[in-house]
Amino acid sequence: MSTTLHHLALTAVDLNKSGAFFDALLAPLGYSPAHSSERLRTWTGPSPEILLYRPEGDDLTPHTHGRPGLQHAAFAVADQQTVLDVHKAVVAGGWTVVHEPREYLEYAPGYFAVFVACPSGLRIEVCHVPTPTH
């Protein structure tokens, strides 16, 4: 059995606001909503499964990029158009685009990505990498 990332579990300051963001972000990546409750929302599709929890406790401080914790998650996609589709969905929803879609030749030849942030401050990258980097 090969090792794969089975699921990515995140916590949102506001489950409804971040849930709408992930609905829009994940649809062009082939994900569909799978479960929704007061405590948890999930999406299934390509690996990994995505889980979004409501906060536990009283600390509702949004994540700040660069402080300890998740730096960002990256989804690799088959083409640049999917990167552009994600960008369009995030802009249409009024959410944060951290870095506009562009080439990142310093990462790999043809590397094309967009970086976005959910309402809770979690950064997500969607990238097309025609030349494998691993």
Helices and strands as residue ranges (DSSP letters): E 7-11, H 15-26, G 27-29, E 32-36, E 40-44, E 49-53, E 73-77, H 80-93, E 96-103, E 112-117, E 123-128
